[in-house]
């Protein structure tokens, strides 16, 4: 088994893609397989991509990175993509399913795809990325090939059915397990998404009916308005980040706004950036109504959406009233900003510079008040009892909850741990196999580490005692040899024993009689032997533990293979 990561391949640094490849080469069975596990949403780059790719259908950077990583992996392991080549299997969860499946549909990246609670494929993504699919759609629905947004005017149900039929031949290689309670499963009814492959739907949370029926009741125009906002965001963000988003969607020049942080700086900015401020205010007044219209379309359905949450048991009626009230307050504040801007344009048209300055600054103060009120409403919505709803929804997206629902027969799950059951007489015995494997693996690792420390200890004894003794003995012997070979050099040693008048005396010979006493109590062989015996007992205990579990489940041959795998055998 060999492992290779997208970080090593230097793939995904800009897009946020993260993947790991596991190459299994079985020479005995003449079979090898390559598993590529793509990472689901985990940071701000991924959620930014979620909006751009899966909602707006305008980005496939991570799908491209998926294909690039697979190709890099094939090169790293010297694999060739042909009929007799290594099978390449994609494994994924959440966003990663969208990446793997899109890469497969566009580039034939994988032979098989297996996913749990995946973000579904988006036909807008494929329309924008696949020339052949785009031309077929344009011909089928008679839309303009020069209008990039014409596809969004096609009936989403008809386009979904067409996409499913178009890619049906590839769908047989896609396998999914999806929780009814997964929020991504709920969102997959929205325009843009279509589900491909062999899908197994399971109920992971019996206390709630799931969110899909709630999404199904949301009118398509609501989804479309939200989608249009996402498209605007995508286009602007790709061109220049958040500053461009604010400029393109609302007409706000953030470079100028950031210079107006107090009254003095506001006056200074008016004197320096008068043309920019004039353009910004007029653009804001022009663009805000369109944005507000889309927001109103969404908030006007708040009672329906949150009413269904009450019916489903996710929130109480009082919580629903709080949520609807705060969303209504946010809409009111946005209306207040629009009205303030509308009056401000009238003031600016008077042509009086001082009236214009006063009106502009007063308007800014008023707009800041609206923004503060919006922030207060958001703080109410962040209350812990309302966030508990999100915790329930988030749990249903996890693989752990899916594993628990897949429990059947002798196999079940405790969290993410696999549990096997068997009967001993009339008594049922359950063994946490995952924990047993961890104990076996960690136990052997600890024993190997202990054995290594014993080897180091034995080497230290030899180095610090036996070898040190011999080194010092050798130094003494070299000194003795030097004294006996060069007695004249040591005449100075006689000075304290003779008178000055007799300094002409010479030393002609020195004979040293040496005695080296042997080391005592330095033999630690018995102690080392005791330590090594403890290692043997430890290995015996761990192997007996393994054997006991294998005996319990003698018919489950894969258990022995699992122990071999984690034990490095």
VOMIZA-290931 format. One record per residue (C-alpha): residue number from 1; x, y, z. Coordinates in steps of 0.1 Angstrom, whole numbers, m for minus. Layout:
VOMIZA-290931
PT   pos      c1      c2      c3
PT   NUM       X       Y       Z
...
END
This chain:
VOMIZA-290931
PT   pos      c1      c2      c3
PT     1       0       0       0
PT     2      14      34     m10
PT     3       0      69      m3
PT     4       3     101     m22
PT     5     m14     135     m14
PT     6     m25     165     m35
PT     7      m2     186     m13
PT     8      28     165     m25
PT     9      15     168     m61
PT    10      11     206     m56
PT    11     m25     204     m68
PT    12     m53     225     m54
PT    13     m32     253     m38
PT    14     m54     279     m54
PT    15     m88     261     m58
PT    16     m88     246     m22
PT    17     m90     211     m35
PT    18     m76     185     m11
PT    19     m72     148     m19
PT    20     m53     116      m9
PT    21     m45      86     m32
PT    22     m40      51     m19
PT    23     m25      26     m43
PT    24     m30     m11     m35
PT    25      m8     m34     m54
PT    26     m14     m72     m49
PT    27      12     m91     m68
PT    28      m1    m124     m54
PT    29     m35    m119     m69
PT    30     m23    m100     m99
PT    31     m46     m71     m90
PT    32     m41     m35     m82
PT    33     m64      m6     m74
PT    34     m61      31     m70
PT    35     m84      48     m45
PT    36     m87      86     m46
PT    37    m104     102     m16
PT    38    m114     138     m22
PT    39    m119     160       9
PT    40    m154     175      15
PT    41    m160     211      26
PT    42    m137     221      55
PT    43    m127     258      52
PT    44    m137     292      37
PT    45    m122     283       3
PT    46    m145     253       1
PT    47    m177     272      11
PT    48    m168     300     m13
PT    49    m165     273     m40
PT    50    m198     258     m29
PT    51    m216     290     m38
PT    52    m197     296     m70
PT    53    m198     260     m83
PT    54    m228     242     m70
PT    55    m253     270     m66
PT    56    m243     293     m94
PT    57    m228     267    m116
PT    58    m201     290    m127
PT    59    m170     273    m114
PT    60    m154     239    m118
PT    61    m119     246    m105
PT    62    m120     218     m79
PT    63    m133     193    m104
PT    64    m104     202    m127
PT    65     m80     199     m97
PT    66     m95     164     m90
PT    67     m87     153    m126
PT    68     m53     169    m124
PT    69     m45     151     m91
PT    70     m56     117    m105
PT    71     m33     122    m135
PT    72      m4     133    m112
PT    73     m10     102     m91
PT    74      m9      79    m122
PT    75      24      94    m131
PT    76      37      91     m96
PT    77      29      54     m94
PT    78      37      48    m131
PT    79       2      37    m140
PT    80     m13      39    m175
PT    81     m49      46    m183
PT    82     m60      20    m208
PT    83     m84     m10    m209
PT    84     m61     m32    m189
PT    85     m49      m5    m165
PT    86     m54      m1    m128
PT    87     m89       5    m117
PT    88     m93      41    m103
PT    89    m120      44     m77
PT    90    m132      78     m63
PT    91    m144      79     m27
PT    92    m161     111     m14
PT    93    m184     128      10
PT    94    m202     162       8
PT    95    m186     186     m17
PT    96    m161     159     m28
PT    97    m190     140     m46
PT    98    m196     170     m68
PT    99    m159     173     m75
PT   100    m154     136     m83
PT   101    m186     132    m103
PT   102    m181     164    m123
PT   103    m145     153    m131
PT   104    m158     119    m142
PT   105    m185     133    m164
PT   106    m161     158    m180
PT   107    m128     138    m182
PT   108    m136     101    m175
PT   109    m113     105    m145
PT   110    m127      75    m126
PT   111    m138      39    m133
PT   112    m162      39    m103
PT   113    m174      65     m78
PT   114    m187      58     m43
PT   115    m201      86     m21
PT   116    m219      92      12
PT   117    m242     123      16
PT   118    m227     139     m15
PT   119    m234     174     m30
PT   120    m251     164     m62
PT   121    m240     172     m97
PT   122    m251     206    m112
PT   123    m262     208    m148
PT   124    m253     245    m150
PT   125    m217     236    m141
PT   126    m217     210    m169
PT   127    m234     234    m193
PT   128    m207     260    m187
PT   129    m178     235    m188
PT   130    m188     209    m214
PT   131    m190     222    m250
PT   132    m208     191    m264
PT   133    m234     192    m236
PT   134    m238     230    m240
PT   135    m244     228    m278
PT   136    m269     199    m273
PT   137    m288     219    m248
PT   138    m288     250    m270
PT   139    m302     229    m299
PT   140    m328     211    m278
PT   141    m342     241    m261
PT   142    m336     267    m289
PT   143    m316     292    m268
PT   144    m291     317    m279
PT   145    m255     305    m280
PT   146    m242     340    m274
PT   147    m262     347    m242
PT   148    m244     329    m213
PT   149    m274     333    m190
PT   150    m301     320    m214
PT   151    m298     285    m199
PT   152    m312     298    m166
PT   153    m345     306    m183
PT   154    m351     270    m193
PT   155    m377     251    m172
PT   156    m354     236    m145
PT   157    m374     203    m144
PT   158    m371     198    m181
PT   159    m334     206    m181
PT   160    m329     182    m152
PT   161    m346     154    m170
PT   162    m326     161    m201
PT   163    m293     161    m182
PT   164    m302     128    m165
PT   165    m309     112    m199
PT   166    m278     127    m214
PT   167    m255     112    m188
PT   168    m274      80    m181
PT   169    m247      57    m196
PT   170    m222      70    m171
PT   171    m246      69    m142
PT   172    m242      31    m138
PT   173    m206      37    m124
PT   174    m218      61     m97
PT   175    m229      47     m63
PT   176    m244      68     m35
PT   177    m256      63       0
PT   178    m278      93      11
PT   179    m295     102      44
PT   180    m330     115      41
PT   181    m321     140      68
PT   182    m290     152      50
PT   183    m293     190      43
PT   184    m275     185       9
PT   185    m302     159       0
PT   186    m328     186       7
PT   187    m310     212     m14
PT   188    m307     188     m43
PT   189    m343     194     m53
PT   190    m333     230     m61
PT   191    m328     241     m97
PT   192    m294     232    m110
PT   193    m290     199     m92
PT   194    m296     164    m106
PT   195    m289     130     m90
PT   196    m271     103    m109
PT   197    m262      67    m102
PT   198    m274      39     m80
PT   199    m287      56     m49
PT   200    m296      40     m15
PT   201    m317      64       6
PT   202    m317      57      44
PT   203    m334      73      73
PT   204    m307      83      98
PT   205    m328     104     123
PT   206    m362      89     130
PT   207    m371     119     152
PT   208    m373     143     122
PT   209    m388     138      88
PT   210    m359     155      70
PT   211    m356     188      51
PT   212    m363     177      15
PT   213    m400     182      17
PT   214    m394     217      31
PT   215    m372     226       1
PT   216    m397     211     m23
PT   217    m423     236     m11
PT   218    m402     266     m18
PT   219    m412     282     m51
PT   220    m388     281     m79
PT   221    m387     319     m82
PT   222    m373     320     m47
PT   223    m345     296     m56
PT   224    m339     315     m89
PT   225    m336     349     m71
PT   226    m311     334     m47
PT   227    m293     318     m76
PT   228    m291     351     m94
PT   229    m274     367     m64
PT   230    m250     338     m63
PT   231    m242     343    m100
PT   232    m236     380     m95
PT   233    m213     372     m66
PT   234    m195     345     m86
PT   235    m188     368    m116
PT   236    m176     397     m95
PT   237    m156     376     m71
PT   238    m137     358     m99
PT   239    m128     392    m113
PT   240    m114     408     m82
PT   241    m126     395     m48
PT   242    m149     411     m22
PT   243    m142     447     m33
PT   244    m154     438     m68
PT   245    m184     421     m54
PT   246    m195     452     m34
PT   247    m189     474     m65
PT   248    m206     452     m91
PT   249    m237     442     m69
PT   250    m242     475     m50
PT   251    m220     500     m67
PT   252    m201     507     m35
PT   253    m164     518     m38
PT   254    m149     502      m7
PT   255    m116     521     m12
PT   256    m134     554      m7
PT   257    m157     541      20
PT   258    m128     529      41
PT   259    m114     565      41
PT   260    m146     579      57
PT   261    m142     564      92
PT   262    m150     597     110
PT   263    m163     632     104
PT   264    m129     648      97
PT   265    m119     621      73
PT   266    m153     623      56
PT   267    m149     660      49
PT   268    m113     653      37
PT   269    m126     625      14
PT   270    m153     648       0
PT   271    m126     673     m10
PT   272    m104     646     m26
PT   273    m128     620     m40
PT   274    m158     641     m50
PT   275    m164     624     m84
PT   276    m160     589     m70
PT   277    m184     596     m41
PT   278    m210     610     m65
PT   279    m207     580     m88
PT   280    m209     556     m58
PT   281    m241     571     m43
PT   282    m259     571     m76
PT   283    m248     535     m84
PT   284    m259     524     m50
PT   285    m293     540     m55
PT   286    m296     524     m89
PT   287    m285     488     m79
PT   288    m300     484     m44
PT   289    m337     480     m56
PT   290    m328     450     m77
PT   291    m309     433     m49
PT   292    m337     442     m24
PT   293    m363     427     m47
PT   294    m345     394     m46
PT   295    m341     395      m9
PT   296    m378     403      m5
PT   297    m387     374     m27
PT   298    m367     352      m3
PT   299    m379     367      30
PT   300    m416     368      19
PT   301    m415     330      20
PT   302    m400     330      55
PT   303    m433     320      71
PT   304    m437     290      48
PT   305    m402     278      53
PT   306    m400     282      90
PT   307    m436     271      94
PT   308    m425     237      79
PT   309    m396     236     104
PT   310    m422     238     131
PT   311    m443     210     116
PT   312    m412     189     112
PT   313    m403     194     149
PT   314    m370     212     143
PT   315    m381     244     161
PT   316    m410     256     183
PT   317    m437     280     173
PT   318    m422     307     195
PT   319    m388     302     179
PT   320    m404     305     145
PT   321    m420     338     155
PT   322    m386     352     166
PT   323    m369     341     134
PT   324    m396     355     111
PT   325    m397     388     132
PT   326    m359     393     129
PT   327    m358     385      92
PT   328    m386     410      87
PT   329    m366     436     107
PT   330    m336     430      84
PT   331    m358     436      53
PT   332    m372     468      69
PT   333    m337     481      75
PT   334    m327     474      39
PT   335    m358     493      29
PT   336    m347     521      51
PT   337    m313     522      34
PT   338    m330     524       0
PT   339    m353     553      11
PT   340    m324     572      26
PT   341    m304     569      m6
PT   342    m335     580     m26
PT   343    m338     612      m6
PT   344    m300     617      m7
PT   345    m300     618     m46
PT   346    m327     645     m44
PT   347    m305     665     m20
PT   348    m275     661     m43
PT   349    m294     674     m73
PT   350    m299     708     m56
PT   351    m264     717     m67
PT   352    m256     733     m33
PT   353    m222     720     m23
PT   354    m227     726      15
PT   355    m262     711      15
PT   356    m248     682      m4
PT   357    m220     676      21
PT   358    m244     678      50
PT   359    m269     656      33
PT   360    m243     630      24
PT   361    m228     628      59
PT   362    m263     627      75
PT   363    m273     599      52
PT   364    m241     580      61
PT   365    m250     583      98
PT   366    m286     571      91
PT   367    m274     542      70
PT   368    m250     531      97
PT   369    m280     531     121
PT   370    m298     507      97
PT   371    m267     485      96
PT   372    m264     484     134
PT   373    m301     473     136
PT   374    m294     445     111
PT   375    m264     434     132
PT   376    m287     433     163
PT   377    m312     411     145
PT   378    m284     387     135
PT   379    m273     385     171
PT   380    m308     374     181
PT   381    m307     347     154
PT   382    m274     335     167
PT   383    m289     326     201
PT   384    m279     291     213
PT   385    m314     276     212
PT   386    m318     285     176
PT   387    m283     272     167
PT   388    m293     238     181
PT   389    m314     234     150
PT   390    m283     236     129
PT   391    m266     211     151
PT   392    m294     185     143
PT   393    m291     192     106
PT   394    m253     191     107
PT   395    m253     157     124
PT   396    m274     142      97
PT   397    m248     153      71
PT   398    m221     133      89
PT   399    m209      99      79
PT   400    m212      87     116
PT   401    m250      90     115
PT   402    m251      71      82
PT   403    m230      43      97
PT   404    m254      39     126
PT   405    m283      35     102
PT   406    m265       9      81
PT   407    m263     m14     111
PT   408    m278     m48     103
PT   409    m272     m84     111
PT   410    m240     m91     128
PT   411    m225     m57     119
PT   412    m234     m24     136
PT   413    m217       9     144
PT   414    m210      28     176
PT   415    m202      63     163
PT   416    m177      56     136
PT   417    m165      23     152
PT   418    m176     m10     137
PT   419    m191     m35     161
PT   420    m195     m73     154
PT   421    m220     m95     172
PT   422    m220    m132     179
PT   423    m237    m156     202
PT   424    m220    m178     229
PT   425    m247    m202     240
PT   426    m278    m180     246
PT   427    m257    m149     254
PT   428    m250    m123     227
PT   429    m215    m109     227
PT   430    m206     m76     210
PT   431    m171     m66     202
PT   432    m160     m32     191
PT   433    m137     m43     162
PT   434    m124      m8     155
PT   435    m114      m4     191
PT   436     m98     m39     191
PT   437     m78     m31     160
PT   438     m67       2     175
PT   439     m56     m17     207
PT   440     m38     m43     186
PT   441     m21     m17     164
PT   442     m12       7     193
PT   443      m2     m22     216
PT   444      23     m35     190
PT   445      35       0     184
PT   446      41       6     222
PT   447      59     m27     225
PT   448      81     m19     195
PT   449      89      15     210
PT   450      97      m2     243
PT   451     120     m27     226
PT   452     138       1     208
PT   453     143      19     242
PT   454     157     m13     257
PT   455     182     m15     228
PT   456     191      21     233
PT   457     195      14     271
PT   458     217     m16     264
PT   459     238       4     240
PT   460     241      32     266
PT   461     253       8     292
PT   462     280      m5     269
PT   463     290      30     258
PT   464     289      48     292
PT   465     304      20     314
PT   466     322      m8     295
PT   467     334      13     266
PT   468     342      43     288
PT   469     362      21     311
PT   470     382       7     282
PT   471     388      42     267
PT   472     401      55     300
PT   473     423      24     305
PT   474     437      29     270
PT   475     445      66     278
PT   476     464      55     310
PT   477     483      29     291
PT   478     493      54     264
PT   479     506      77     291
PT   480     526      50     308
PT   481     541      40     275
PT   482     551      76     269
PT   483     567      79     303
PT   484     587      47     299
PT   485     598      56     264
PT   486     608      92     272
PT   487     620      93     309
PT   488     641     124     303
PT   489     610     145     296
PT   490     598     138     331
PT   491     629     151     351
PT   492     607     180     364
PT   493     589     155     386
PT   494     621     152     407
PT   495     625     189     415
PT   496     605     187     447
PT   497     627     159     459
PT   498     663     173     452
PT   499     685     204     460
PT   500     692     231     434
PT   501     729     222     434
PT   502     720     187     421
PT   503     697     198     393
PT   504     722     183     368
PT   505     710     148     376
PT   506     692     130     348
PT   507     665     104     347
PT   508     676      75     326
PT   509     648      51     331
PT   510     612      49     345
PT   511     594      17     351
PT   512     557      19     359
PT   513     540     m10     377
PT   514     502      m7     368
PT   515     473     m25     383
PT   516     438     m22     367
PT   517     410     m35     389
PT   518     381     m50     370
PT   519     347     m33     369
PT   520     324     m44     397
PT   521     285     m44     398
PT   522     285     m32     362
PT   523     270     m62     346
PT   524     233     m55     339
PT   525     226     m84     316
PT   526     201     m99     340
PT   527     181     m66     342
PT   528     182     m64     304
PT   529     170    m100     302
PT   530     140     m92     325
PT   531     131     m62     304
PT   532     132     m83     271
PT   533     111    m110     287
PT   534      84     m83     295
PT   535      83     m75     258
PT   536      78    m111     249
PT   537      49    m113     274
PT   538      34     m82     260
PT   539      35     m96     224
PT   540      20    m128     237
PT   541      m8    m109     254
PT   542     m16     m89     223
PT   543     m16    m119     200
PT   544     m37    m139     225
PT   545     m61    m110     225
PT   546     m62    m111     187
PT   547     m67    m149     186
PT   548     m96    m147     211
PT   549    m114    m122     189
PT   550    m107    m143     157
PT   551    m120    m174     175
PT   552    m152    m156     185
PT   553    m158    m147     148
PT   554    m142    m177     131
PT   555    m166    m174     101
PT   556    m156    m138      95
PT   557    m124    m143      76
PT   558    m119    m106      69
PT   559    m113     m99     106
PT   560     m79    m118     104
PT   561     m71     m97      74
PT   562     m79     m65      92
PT   563     m55     m75     121
PT   564     m28     m83      95
PT   565     m34     m49      79
PT   566     m31     m28     110
PT   567      m3     m50     123
PT   568      18     m43      91
PT   569      19     m80      82
END
